[in-house]
Amino acid sequence: MQNRPASSRAGLWQRLPVIGRLLIAFWAVLLAGGAGAAALLFHQQKPVVLAKTTPARPEAPPAQNASSIVSTPVPKEAVRSVSPSEVPQPATPVAAPTVIPAKAVPPTLAAPSTAVTQQPLPSPAAASSAAVVRPSPPAVPADKTAIAIVLQGFGYSDALTYDVLSRIPAPVAVGISPYVSNIGDIIARAHASHREVYVTLPMQSAHPERVDEGPHALGYGNSAADDQRELEWCLSRATGADGLTDASENGDDQPGGGYATSPDFAPIASIISSKGLLYLAGSAQDGRRTRGMTATAWIDGDTDAATLDSRLSALLPQDGKPTKILLMVGPVTPVMIDRLANWLKGPAAASFVLVPPSSFVDSGIGNDQAANLLSSSPVAPL
């Protein structure tokens, strides 16, 4: 037994040829690598299996982000559960936009917008009626002269508009032509300074060849349909005004045959009254039969300072007996503003009280009232 050849003691590995040993080593390395790859793949796919078998629960947000909680079908867990194999697929880009809108529109922003939209805006009819309704005018004292003033031709100049609003006391009202381009802004500025506003209703005068009332004038030569159309246009321009007037900055041109003194004007006056608007007649000769006021005095504003001072001084009754005066002044000029402002704060102001024109409102004058107004008018029409 000691003389047995060494080759008989060699193992199987040693007896294999070289090519066999290399083949076995190759397959051993290949199997080991495959097992490692399989284990790694199983480890990576395990959360996906759990996500499919276990219902996803939303993660509780931190206390400091409680205000940003939103109801969204994609919680943060769903983003973490996506496997790498799904990254190149279109599903991954969609996951990011699902989170961005939730952050961009949190409920804390939606609540105030809902509160705003729940407040209904006033209807045009309600806004129109609200613009006409004014606080009750102050009572006119019985033992003192009461004066109401309307400045005709207001709003043509920004500089003069500013002067009137800053220098003339608030009870003084303003008259505005419907042809003023920015009439809505002018009415708003006048109301902001607590003034009444009366828009001129353009009507044919007793002498239409001398006074041009513009393309929307009512009166002679118009049919009933024409007058209705022009009245509607003027009412649309007078939105927010306290009333209409037949007087303009040119003065009272209705007496002696003007359209406002004719029977054809009665339907127009009824429509104005039905709109809740006051009607300011330029003189007692207009024969007003609607709710409103009638002017008792006129002063031309386009004159010199001395003449204005004289006419303002003559306005008050000489016997000192209390009376009511509704003064129309026009047009608005720098000299008129200056002299009127000085008169209203001068010594003469102690003998009267300044009131808005609506303090003199009535349901329409009768013949006896017209006679009294004509006889008591201290200033001739313009």
C-alpha positions as CSV (number, residue, x, y, z in Angstrom):
1,M,0.0,0.0,0.0
2,Q,2.9,2.3,0.5
3,N,3.9,2.0,-3.2
4,R,0.2,3.1,-4.4
5,P,0.5,5.8,-7.1
6,A,-0.1,9.4,-6.0
7,S,-2.7,9.9,-8.8
8,S,-5.0,7.4,-7.2
9,R,-5.2,9.7,-4.1
10,A,-6.2,12.8,-6.1
11,G,-9.7,14.2,-5.7
12,L,-12.4,14.8,-8.3
13,W,-11.5,18.5,-8.8
14,Q,-7.9,17.6,-9.5
15,R,-8.9,14.9,-12.0
16,L,-11.1,17.5,-13.9
17,P,-9.5,19.0,-16.9
18,V,-8.8,22.8,-16.9
19,I,-11.7,23.6,-19.2
20,G,-14.1,21.9,-16.8
21,R,-12.8,23.8,-13.8
22,L,-13.3,27.1,-15.6
23,L,-16.8,26.2,-16.6
24,I,-17.8,25.3,-13.0
25,A,-16.3,28.5,-11.7
26,F,-18.2,30.6,-14.3
27,W,-21.5,29.1,-13.4
28,A,-20.8,29.5,-9.7
29,V,-20.1,33.2,-10.1
30,L,-23.2,33.6,-12.4
31,L,-25.5,31.9,-9.8
32,A,-24.1,34.0,-7.0
33,G,-24.7,37.2,-8.9
34,G,-28.2,36.3,-9.9
35,A,-29.1,35.4,-6.3
36,G,-27.8,38.8,-5.1
37,A,-29.7,40.7,-7.8
38,A,-32.9,38.7,-6.9
39,A,-32.5,39.6,-3.2
40,L,-32.0,43.3,-4.1
41,L,-35.0,43.4,-6.4
42,F,-37.2,41.6,-3.8
43,H,-36.0,44.2,-1.2
44,Q,-36.9,47.1,-3.4
45,Q,-40.3,45.7,-4.5
46,K,-41.4,44.9,-0.9
47,P,-43.0,48.4,-0.2
48,V,-45.0,48.1,-3.4
49,V,-46.5,44.9,-2.3
50,L,-47.3,46.3,1.1
51,A,-48.9,49.4,-0.5
52,K,-51.1,47.2,-2.5
53,T,-52.2,44.9,0.3
54,T,-52.4,47.5,3.1
55,P,-54.8,50.4,2.7
56,A,-53.0,53.7,2.7
57,R,-53.7,56.0,5.6
58,P,-53.1,59.8,5.4
59,E,-50.2,60.9,7.4
60,A,-51.1,63.1,10.3
61,P,-49.8,66.7,9.5
62,P,-47.7,68.6,12.0
63,A,-49.5,71.0,14.4
64,Q,-47.9,74.1,12.9
65,N,-49.2,73.3,9.4
66,A,-52.8,72.6,10.5
67,S,-54.1,75.6,8.6
68,S,-52.8,74.1,5.3
69,I,-54.5,70.7,5.5
70,V,-56.5,70.0,2.4
71,S,-58.6,67.1,1.2
72,T,-56.6,65.5,-1.6
73,P,-56.7,61.9,-2.9
74,V,-52.8,61.8,-3.1
75,P,-51.2,61.7,0.3
76,K,-47.5,61.9,0.8
77,E,-47.2,58.1,1.3
78,A,-48.3,57.5,-2.2
79,V,-45.4,59.5,-3.5
80,R,-42.9,57.5,-1.5
81,S,-44.4,54.1,-2.6
82,V,-43.6,54.5,-6.3
83,S,-41.0,52.0,-7.4
84,P,-37.9,53.0,-9.4
85,S,-39.3,51.1,-12.4
86,E,-42.1,53.6,-12.6
87,V,-39.9,56.7,-12.7
88,P,-39.6,56.9,-16.6
89,Q,-43.3,56.3,-17.0
90,P,-45.7,59.3,-17.3
91,A,-47.2,58.5,-13.9
92,T,-44.4,60.2,-12.1
93,P,-44.7,63.7,-13.6
94,V,-48.4,63.7,-12.7
95,A,-47.6,63.1,-9.0
96,A,-46.0,66.5,-8.5
97,P,-48.9,68.7,-9.9
98,T,-51.3,66.9,-7.6
99,V,-49.5,68.5,-4.6
100,I,-48.9,72.0,-6.1
101,P,-52.6,73.0,-6.4
102,A,-53.2,71.8,-2.9
103,K,-50.6,74.2,-1.6
104,A,-51.6,77.0,-4.0
105,V,-55.3,77.0,-3.0
106,P,-55.5,76.3,0.7
107,P,-58.9,76.4,2.5
108,T,-57.8,79.5,4.4
109,L,-57.8,81.5,1.2
110,A,-61.0,80.0,-0.1
111,A,-63.0,81.0,3.0
112,P,-62.7,84.8,2.6
113,S,-63.5,84.6,-1.1
114,T,-66.7,82.7,-0.3
115,A,-67.7,85.2,2.3
116,V,-67.3,88.0,-0.3
117,T,-69.3,86.3,-3.0
118,Q,-72.1,85.6,-0.6
119,Q,-72.8,89.3,-0.2
120,P,-75.3,90.2,-3.0
121,L,-74.7,93.3,-4.9
122,P,-77.5,95.9,-5.0
123,S,-79.7,95.7,-8.1
124,P,-79.6,98.8,-10.4
125,A,-83.2,99.7,-9.3
126,A,-82.1,99.6,-5.6
127,A,-79.0,101.6,-6.3
128,S,-81.1,104.2,-8.2
129,S,-83.6,104.5,-5.5
130,A,-80.9,104.7,-2.8
131,A,-79.3,107.5,-4.7
132,V,-82.6,109.5,-4.8
133,V,-83.5,109.0,-1.1
134,R,-81.9,111.7,1.0
135,P,-82.0,112.6,4.7
136,S,-84.9,114.8,5.7
137,P,-84.0,118.5,5.3
138,P,-83.6,120.6,8.4
139,A,-86.7,122.5,9.5
140,V,-86.9,126.1,8.3
141,P,-86.9,128.6,11.2
142,A,-90.0,130.7,11.4
143,D,-88.3,133.7,12.9
144,K,-85.5,134.0,10.5
145,T,-85.0,134.4,6.7
146,A,-84.1,131.1,5.1
147,I,-82.1,131.1,1.9
148,A,-81.4,128.2,-0.5
149,I,-78.9,128.6,-3.3
150,V,-78.4,126.7,-6.5
151,L,-75.2,127.3,-8.6
152,Q,-76.1,126.6,-12.2
153,G,-73.4,125.6,-14.7
154,F,-71.4,123.5,-12.3
155,G,-68.9,121.0,-13.5
156,Y,-67.6,122.5,-16.7
157,S,-64.2,123.4,-15.3
158,D,-62.2,121.2,-12.9
159,A,-60.6,124.3,-11.3
160,L,-64.0,126.0,-10.7
161,T,-65.5,122.8,-9.4
162,Y,-62.7,122.5,-6.9
163,D,-63.2,126.2,-5.8
164,V,-66.9,125.7,-5.3
165,L,-66.5,122.5,-3.3
166,S,-63.7,124.0,-1.1
167,R,-65.0,127.5,-0.6
168,I,-68.8,127.5,-0.8
169,P,-70.7,126.0,2.2
170,A,-72.3,122.6,1.8
171,P,-76.0,123.6,1.9
172,V,-75.5,125.4,-1.4
173,A,-76.7,123.0,-4.2
174,V,-75.4,122.7,-7.7
175,G,-77.0,122.5,-11.1
176,I,-75.4,120.4,-13.8
177,S,-76.0,120.2,-17.6
178,P,-76.7,116.7,-18.9
179,Y,-74.2,117.4,-21.7
180,V,-71.2,117.5,-19.2
181,S,-69.1,114.6,-20.3
182,N,-68.0,113.3,-16.9
183,I,-71.4,114.0,-15.2
184,G,-71.3,110.8,-13.1
185,D,-68.0,111.9,-11.5
186,I,-69.3,115.4,-11.0
187,I,-72.5,114.2,-9.2
188,A,-70.4,111.9,-7.0
189,R,-68.1,114.7,-6.0
190,A,-71.0,117.0,-5.2
191,H,-72.7,114.4,-3.1
192,A,-69.4,113.7,-1.3
193,S,-69.4,117.3,-0.2
194,H,-73.0,116.8,1.1
195,R,-74.7,118.9,-1.7
196,E,-77.9,118.4,-3.5
197,V,-77.7,118.0,-7.3
198,Y,-80.2,119.2,-9.9
199,V,-79.7,118.2,-13.6
200,T,-81.0,120.6,-16.2
201,L,-83.7,119.2,-18.4
202,P,-83.1,120.8,-21.9
203,M,-86.3,122.2,-23.2
204,Q,-87.2,124.6,-25.9
205,S,-87.5,128.2,-24.6
206,A,-89.9,130.9,-25.5
207,H,-87.3,132.1,-28.0
208,P,-85.7,129.0,-29.5
209,E,-84.0,131.0,-32.2
210,R,-81.9,132.7,-29.6
211,V,-81.1,129.8,-27.2
212,D,-79.8,126.5,-28.4
213,E,-80.8,123.7,-25.9
214,G,-78.7,121.1,-27.7
215,P,-79.5,117.8,-29.6
216,H,-81.6,116.3,-26.8
217,A,-84.0,119.1,-26.2
218,L,-87.6,118.5,-25.5
219,G,-90.4,120.7,-26.8
220,Y,-91.8,122.2,-29.9
221,G,-91.2,120.2,-33.1
222,N,-90.9,116.9,-31.2
223,S,-93.5,114.1,-31.3
224,A,-94.6,112.4,-28.0
225,A,-92.2,109.6,-28.8
226,D,-89.4,112.0,-29.4
227,D,-90.0,113.7,-26.0
228,Q,-90.1,110.3,-24.3
229,R,-86.8,109.3,-25.9
230,E,-85.1,112.5,-24.9
231,L,-86.5,112.3,-21.4
232,E,-85.1,108.8,-21.0
233,W,-81.7,110.0,-22.1
234,C,-81.7,112.9,-19.6
235,L,-82.8,110.6,-16.8
236,S,-80.0,108.2,-17.6
237,R,-77.6,111.1,-17.3
238,A,-79.2,112.2,-14.0
239,T,-78.6,109.0,-12.2
240,G,-78.0,109.8,-8.5
241,A,-79.3,113.4,-8.8
242,D,-81.9,114.8,-6.4
243,G,-84.0,116.3,-9.1
244,L,-84.4,118.0,-12.5
245,T,-84.8,121.6,-13.3
246,D,-85.9,123.6,-16.4
247,A,-83.3,126.3,-15.6
248,S,-79.8,126.3,-17.0
249,E,-76.7,128.5,-16.6
250,N,-78.3,130.8,-19.2
251,G,-81.1,131.6,-16.8
252,D,-84.8,130.9,-16.8
253,D,-86.0,130.8,-20.4
254,Q,-89.4,129.1,-19.9
255,P,-91.7,132.0,-18.9
256,G,-93.7,133.6,-21.7
257,G,-94.4,130.5,-23.8
258,G,-91.6,128.0,-22.9
259,Y,-92.3,124.3,-23.2
260,A,-92.4,123.8,-19.4
261,T,-95.4,126.2,-19.2
262,S,-97.4,124.4,-21.9
263,P,-100.0,121.6,-21.3
264,D,-97.8,119.2,-23.3
265,F,-95.3,119.2,-20.4
266,A,-97.8,117.7,-18.0
267,P,-96.9,114.0,-18.9
268,I,-93.2,114.8,-18.7
269,A,-93.7,116.3,-15.2
270,S,-95.7,113.2,-14.1
271,I,-92.9,110.8,-15.2
272,I,-90.3,112.9,-13.3
273,S,-92.4,112.8,-10.2
274,S,-92.9,109.0,-10.5
275,K,-89.2,108.6,-10.5
276,G,-89.0,110.1,-7.1
277,L,-87.1,113.2,-8.4
278,L,-87.8,116.8,-7.3
279,Y,-88.6,119.4,-9.9
280,L,-87.1,122.8,-9.6
281,A,-88.9,125.4,-11.6
282,G,-87.0,128.4,-12.8
283,S,-89.9,130.8,-12.0
284,A,-93.4,130.9,-10.8
285,Q,-94.6,131.4,-14.3
286,D,-93.7,127.8,-15.1
287,G,-96.9,126.7,-13.4
288,R,-95.3,123.8,-11.6
289,R,-97.9,121.2,-10.4
290,T,-95.4,118.6,-9.3
291,R,-93.5,118.0,-6.1
292,G,-90.6,120.3,-5.9
293,M,-89.5,123.9,-5.5
294,T,-89.8,127.2,-7.4
295,A,-87.0,129.7,-7.7
296,T,-87.8,133.2,-6.3
297,A,-84.6,135.1,-7.3
298,W,-82.0,135.1,-10.0
299,I,-78.5,136.6,-10.1
300,D,-76.2,136.7,-13.1
301,G,-72.9,135.2,-12.1
302,D,-71.1,136.5,-15.3
303,T,-70.6,140.1,-14.1
304,D,-68.2,142.2,-12.1
305,A,-67.6,142.0,-8.3
306,A,-69.3,145.4,-7.5
307,T,-72.5,144.3,-9.3
308,L,-72.5,140.9,-7.5
309,D,-72.0,142.6,-4.1
310,S,-74.9,144.9,-4.8
311,R,-77.3,142.2,-5.9
312,L,-76.4,140.0,-3.0
313,S,-77.1,142.9,-0.6
314,A,-80.4,143.6,-2.2
315,L,-81.5,140.0,-1.8
316,L,-82.4,140.3,1.8
317,P,-85.8,141.9,2.8
318,Q,-85.4,145.5,3.8
319,D,-88.1,145.4,6.4
320,G,-86.4,142.5,8.2
321,K,-89.5,140.4,8.0
322,P,-88.6,136.7,7.8
323,T,-89.1,135.1,4.3
324,K,-88.0,132.2,2.2
325,I,-85.7,132.8,-0.8
326,L,-84.6,130.2,-3.4
327,L,-81.7,131.9,-5.3
328,M,-80.5,130.7,-8.6
329,V,-77.0,131.9,-9.6
330,G,-75.3,131.2,-12.9
331,P,-73.0,130.7,-14.6
332,V,-70.2,129.7,-12.3
333,T,-67.3,132.1,-12.6
334,P,-64.2,132.9,-10.4
335,V,-65.6,136.3,-9.5
336,M,-69.0,134.9,-8.5
337,I,-67.4,132.2,-6.3
338,D,-65.3,134.8,-4.6
339,R,-68.1,137.3,-3.9
340,L,-70.6,134.6,-2.8
341,A,-68.1,133.0,-0.5
342,N,-67.4,136.4,1.2
343,W,-71.0,137.2,1.5
344,L,-71.9,133.9,3.1
345,K,-69.3,134.4,5.8
346,G,-69.7,138.2,6.1
347,P,-71.9,140.3,8.5
348,A,-75.0,139.7,6.4
349,A,-74.9,135.9,7.2
350,A,-76.1,136.7,10.7
351,S,-79.5,137.7,9.4
352,F,-80.4,134.5,7.6
353,V,-80.0,130.7,7.8
354,L,-78.6,128.8,4.8
355,V,-80.6,125.6,4.0
356,P,-80.7,123.1,1.1
357,P,-83.3,123.7,-1.7
358,S,-85.3,120.6,-0.6
359,S,-86.2,122.4,2.6
360,F,-88.7,124.4,0.4
361,V,-90.3,121.3,-1.2
362,D,-94.1,121.3,-1.7
363,S,-96.6,119.5,-3.9
364,G,-97.1,122.3,-6.4
365,I,-97.9,125.9,-6.4
366,G,-101.3,127.4,-6.9
367,N,-102.3,130.6,-8.5
368,D,-102.1,132.6,-5.3
369,Q,-98.7,131.2,-4.5
370,A,-97.5,132.1,-8.0
371,A,-98.7,135.7,-7.5
372,N,-96.9,136.0,-4.2
373,L,-93.7,134.6,-5.7
374,L,-93.7,136.9,-8.6
375,S,-94.3,140.0,-6.4
376,S,-91.7,139.0,-3.8
377,S,-88.9,138.2,-6.3
378,P,-86.2,140.8,-5.5
379,V,-84.1,140.2,-8.6
380,A,-85.2,140.1,-12.2
381,P,-84.5,137.0,-14.2
382,L,-81.3,136.8,-16.1
